[in-house]
Amino acid sequence: MATPAIDSSVLTRRGLLAAAAGTLLLSACGPGGPHDQASAGSSAAPGDQELVIGASLELSGPGAALGVLQQRAMEITLESLNATGIRTADVELTASERLPAGGKSFLSAARRVVAHEPDGVVVWGTAPDSGAAARALRRAGYQGPLFFDAGAVAEDTLAGDNAAAVEGAFAVHPACLGGSTLTNTTTAALARRDFTFRYLQRHGSFSGFAPYGSDALQLIATAARLASSVDRGRLRAYLQTEVTEGIAGGYAFAPIRHGGMERDSLGIYVVTQGTWTPYA
């Protein structure tokens, strides 16, 4: 249970705001305790746990121009959350095995994984190891779904002996893998289409790794332009605050977030008849 951030006997504008917002958000979770039955209008997570969120908004004075809009947005979102609840995937990690280095066979590691009778296997590795791991798992008798890291999205994973082993496998990858449609005429979409056309013209087939190299070069060049310098310290400072649209997708860096890729830029793909296709 959260405790008030202010003395309850002192009524200030911010204190009143915090109390009002707290009442608003707590109502989304329902009054019951952790052992109460979750109602259809509550935002209970699995196990009947309740999510309690507090907010402090400016609803009067100069700050009301933003505070009131935020309150309205929160009320709408709360209605949606109350209707659907907050659910998490019921997934449990049963085993983790490290693939041997130095080109050694993956079969022993695959057998140890299969011995746990998993419902699904995540292969956290890049090509060509991803395809080799898939073959080893199939040889060990595993016939369930496979989930790949984006690094597996390469020609090698789908080639030769890997083809049958990876058929039906899933991967999360930037949406550029699906290509740019002719009807999408935004600046970013036109740049993607031009890049894909030039790549195909020069190399014959498009690589899933290609956009990363292009974006890396563009991000550094943009940082140099903004910094008006090639000093490494200044480049780093500007690079970690860039918000831009690249070939692979959207990037939004921050000093405490260096992953960069926006989740709206990602898509789920499945191997269908030897090609990566968007998963519907």
N, C-alpha and C positions, 0 to 999 in steps of 0.2 A: 504494500500500500504506500503510495507516495504521500509525503508530508507537505504542507503548505510552505511555499517559499517566503511568505511574509507573515507577520503577526496577524492573526485573524481579527484582532480588535482594531487594526489600523486599516482604514478604507482609502486606498489611493486609486487613481485612475487605472494604473497598470495592474494593481491588485484586483480591482473589480473586473478588468478585462481577463485576467488569468483565471479568475473564478468562473466567469461566464463561459470562457472557452473550455475550461475543464468540465463543466456541467454538460456542455454540448457534446464533447467527445466521449465522456464517460457513458453517456446515455446510449452510445452506439454499441457498447459492450454489454449492456444489461446489468442489473443490480446483483445478480447471483454471484456466489463465490465459486471457487474452483471445482466444488463437488456438485454444484447445481446442474440440472439438465439444461443443455444449450437449447434456447428457443429459436424459432425460425427467424426472428428479427435480430438475433445477437451476432457479434463478430467473433465467435469463439473459434479458437484454433483446435486442432486435434487434441484429444484428452481433456476437452472442455476448459482449456486455458483461455484466459481473457486478455486481450490486448488493450492496454490503457495508454492513451496518448494525451499529453498536455500541450497547450499552445498559448502563447501570449500575443494578442493582436491589438493594434491601435484602432479603436472603434470611434474615437472622437478626436477633435483637434486636427492638426495638419496631417497626421499619419493615417487618418480615416480613409483617405483617398485610396490607399492600398489595403488597409486592414479590413474594410467592409467587403471589398472584392474577394479577399482571401477567405473571410468567414463564409460568404455565399458559396464559394467553390468547395470549401470543406464540407458544408452541409449537404451539397449534392453528392459528393464522393461518399460521405457517410451513409447516405440513403442506399447507394449501390452496395457498399460493403455490408450493410445490415441485411440486404436482400440475399446476397450470395455467401456471406461469411468469408473468413480467411482460411484457406486450405493450403496445406503443404503436401508435397508428394510423399507417400508412404514408402520410402526407399531406405534400405539398410545396407551398408557396406559389409559384406561377409568376408572378403579376403582381398589382399593386395600382394601382387607378385612383381618383382623387378625382372625385366627381360635381361638376359645375359649379354654382355658386351663382346666385342671382338668377332662378330659374325658367327657366334656359336648357335647351335640349334635352340629354338624356342619351345620345342616339344615338351621338355620336362616341366617348364614353367606353366605351359598350357594345361598339362595334366593335373598339376596341383590346383589350378583354378577350377577346372571341371569337376574335381573331386568334391568341391563345395556345393555342387548342383545349383549354380546361380541362375536367376531369371534373366539376367542380362550381363554383358561384359563390356567395360569401357577400355579401349586400347588407347593409352595416353602416350602417343609417339608419332613421329613423322615418317614419311616415306623414306626409304623402302621398308623400314621396320614394321610399319602398320600392316602392309600386305603379308609379310612373313608371319606376323603374329596371328593374323586371321587364318592363314593356312594351317598353322600349328594347332589352333583351337578346333578347327574342323577335323583335323586328323585325330585329335584327342577325343572326338565324339561329341563336341558341343555343337548344337544345332539352333541355339537361341539367337536373339538379336545382338548385333554388335554396334557399338557407338564409338566413333572416331573423333579425335582432336582435329582441328582445322588443318593441322600440318599433314594430315593423311590425304588431303584433297590434292592429288597429283596424278599424272599419267601412270606412274609406276604402280600405284595401288590398284588400278583397274586392269592392268596389263597381264597377259600370259596366264600363268598358273593361278594368279590371284583372283581372276575374274569370278570363278564359281564361288570362291570362299567369301568374297565381299558382297555378293549379290544380296540386296535387301538391307545392307548396313546403313547406319545413319551417321551424319556429321553436322556440326554447327559451323557455319562458314559465312563470311561476309556475303551479302546479297548480290555482289557483283558476279558471283558464279552463275547466276541466272541470266546474265546478259542484260543489255539495255534495249528497251523496246523503241520502235520508231515513233510511237506516240508520246513518249516522255521527252519533253523539250527543255527541261531545266538545264541550267549551266552545267551542273555536276553530271547529269545524265548524258549531255552532249559530249562532255570531256571523256566519260567512260566509253561511249560508243566510238569516239575517234581513236582512243587508245586501243580498244579491242580490234578495230579494223586495221590499224597500223601493225599491231602485233601479229594478227593472222596473215596479213600481206607479206610480212617479212619471214615468219617462222612456220606458217602452215596450220598450226593448231594452237589453241589458247591454253596457257598454263594457269592453274589455280594459284600458283605462287607469284605470278607476274605482278599483280597489283601492289603487293607489299613492297617490292623494290622500287616501283614508281613512286609510291606514297612516301617512302623513307627519304628519297631524294628531294621530293617537293617540300616536305615538312622542314628539312634542314635549310633549303633555299629560301623558304618563306621566313624562317627565323632570322636568317642573315639579312634579308631585306628589311624586316621590322627593326632589327638591332642596328642597322647601318654599320655593321662590323662583322668580322670573322673571328673575333675573340671567342674562345671556347666557353668562357664563363658567361658572356652575354648571349651566345647562342643557346646555351642551356636554359638561361633565365627566360628567354622568349619562347623556346621550344615547349617548355612545360606549362605554358599558358595558352597555347594555340587552340583555337576552335575552328576547324575547317572541314571541308568536304573533299575527300580524296577519291581515287579510283576504286579502292576496296570498299569505302563507306565513309561515315562521318567520324571525326576524331574530336575529342574534347579532353585536353590534358589539364591537369592541375598539379600544384606542388606535391600534393599527397595522393595523386592518382596518375600513375604513369602508364596504365594499361591503354588508355587512349580511345579505343574503339567503342562507339556508342552501340548500345544493345539493339536500337532500332535498325542498325545497319546489318544485323545478323539474320540469317535464315537457317531453317532446318532442311537438309537435303538427304535424299535416299538414293542408293545405287539401284537403278532400274535398267535392266538389259545392258549393263556395262557403261552406263553414263550417270552422272550426278544430276538428279532432277529435284525440283522443289517438292517438299513433302506437304501434301494438302491435308 
